[in-house]
């Protein structure tokens, strides 16, 4: 299935989307304010849960945001958890108040 996965940024919808073949498998919403990008919500279609789509989506979205030089605010619990377990080279993170990084 990994060969059939693609992640794209959909600026019009304000989200990164992961597709399995032609099907939308899930998305990670973003809200931009200058060079700061809040990530409030990630959703994976129940048909694809447990297949690693969320991690793949987070990895590629965060890598893209790092390349763009954006500062990420991980208000989505899934993204915050992902960042607690994975380093993303070059990514600047601004933790929401009270969320703190678990390191």
Backbone torsions as a table, in degrees:
resi	resn	phi	psi	omega
1	UNK	NA	-28.5	-176.1
2	UNK	-56.7	-33.4	180.0
3	UNK	-68.8	-23.7	-177.6
4	UNK	-89.9	-0.8	-176.3
5	UNK	-90.2	133.3	173.8
6	UNK	-134.8	140.9	176.6
7	UNK	-117.6	129.0	178.8
8	UNK	-132.9	153.9	176.3
9	UNK	-95.0	125.2	178.1
10	UNK	-111.0	93.3	-176.8
11	UNK	-64.5	-35.3	-179.2
12	UNK	-63.1	-37.9	-179.7
13	UNK	-90.9	-10.0	-179.0
14	UNK	66.9	46.3	-179.5
15	UNK	-160.4	157.5	168.4
16	UNK	-94.3	139.5	-177.5
17	UNK	-121.8	140.5	173.5
18	UNK	-112.7	131.0	-179.7
19	UNK	-116.2	143.1	173.5
20	UNK	-110.5	102.1	-170.5
21	UNK	63.5	-122.4	179.6
22	UNK	-96.4	-3.0	-176.8
23	UNK	-92.5	138.6	174.0
24	UNK	-73.9	116.4	-178.6
25	UNK	-92.5	-21.4	179.9
26	UNK	169.5	179.2	-179.2
27	UNK	-154.1	158.5	175.7
28	UNK	-126.2	113.4	-177.4
29	UNK	-76.1	148.4	174.0
30	UNK	-138.8	149.7	177.0
31	UNK	-129.1	113.3	-177.0
32	UNK	-91.6	141.1	172.2
33	UNK	-141.7	89.5	-175.5
34	UNK	70.1	-125.2	-179.7
35	UNK	-97.5	12.5	176.3
36	UNK	-107.8	133.3	-177.9
37	UNK	-129.3	116.3	176.4
38	UNK	-87.5	137.5	178.4
39	UNK	-114.2	92.4	-171.8
40	UNK	-87.0	-20.6	-171.0
41	UNK	-158.6	137.3	172.9
42	UNK	-125.1	137.7	179.5
43	UNK	-139.4	131.1	176.4
44	UNK	-116.4	134.0	178.2
45	UNK	-57.2	132.6	-179.1
46	UNK	-53.7	-28.5	179.1
47	UNK	-64.3	-20.0	-176.1
48	UNK	-114.8	5.3	-179.1
49	UNK	-62.1	146.5	177.9
50	UNK	80.4	9.6	-178.3
51	UNK	-110.6	8.7	177.1
52	UNK	82.7	9.7	-178.5
53	UNK	-64.6	-39.1	-179.4
54	UNK	-61.1	-45.1	179.6
55	UNK	-65.6	-41.9	179.1
56	UNK	-64.1	-42.8	178.8
57	UNK	-62.3	-48.4	179.6
58	UNK	-61.2	-45.0	-178.9
59	UNK	-57.9	-50.5	-176.4
60	UNK	-71.6	-38.2	178.6
61	UNK	-65.2	-46.2	-179.4
62	UNK	-66.0	-37.3	176.5
63	UNK	-63.5	-40.7	178.3
64	UNK	-64.2	-43.6	179.3
65	UNK	-64.4	-36.5	176.5
66	UNK	-63.9	-44.4	178.3
67	UNK	-61.1	-32.8	-179.6
68	UNK	-78.6	-11.6	-179.8
69	UNK	80.4	17.5	-179.6
70	UNK	-81.0	152.7	172.0
71	UNK	-96.7	127.0	-175.6
72	UNK	-96.5	136.5	173.2
73	UNK	-113.6	101.8	-174.7
74	UNK	-84.6	79.9	178.9
75	UNK	-83.4	-14.4	174.5
76	UNK	-76.6	125.8	-179.6
77	UNK	-57.2	-36.1	179.9
78	UNK	-64.4	-45.6	-179.5
79	UNK	-66.1	-41.6	178.0
80	UNK	-60.3	-43.4	178.2
81	UNK	-63.5	-43.4	179.2
82	UNK	-58.7	-46.9	-179.1
83	UNK	-66.4	-27.4	176.6
84	UNK	-69.1	-21.9	-177.8
85	UNK	-110.5	-11.9	-175.8
86	UNK	-134.1	138.9	171.9
87	UNK	-90.3	139.2	174.8
88	UNK	-119.0	111.8	-175.1
89	UNK	-55.8	127.7	175.2
90	UNK	79.6	1.9	-176.7
91	UNK	-84.5	130.2	174.3
92	UNK	-97.6	126.1	-177.3
93	UNK	-118.9	132.7	174.1
94	UNK	-115.3	106.2	-175.9
95	UNK	-72.6	136.2	176.8
96	UNK	-60.1	148.9	-179.2
97	UNK	-56.2	129.3	179.6
98	UNK	87.3	-9.0	-177.9
99	UNK	-88.8	-39.2	178.8
100	UNK	45.0	143.6	178.3
101	UNK	-79.1	139.0	178.7
102	UNK	-92.0	84.9	177.6
103	UNK	-136.3	NA	NA
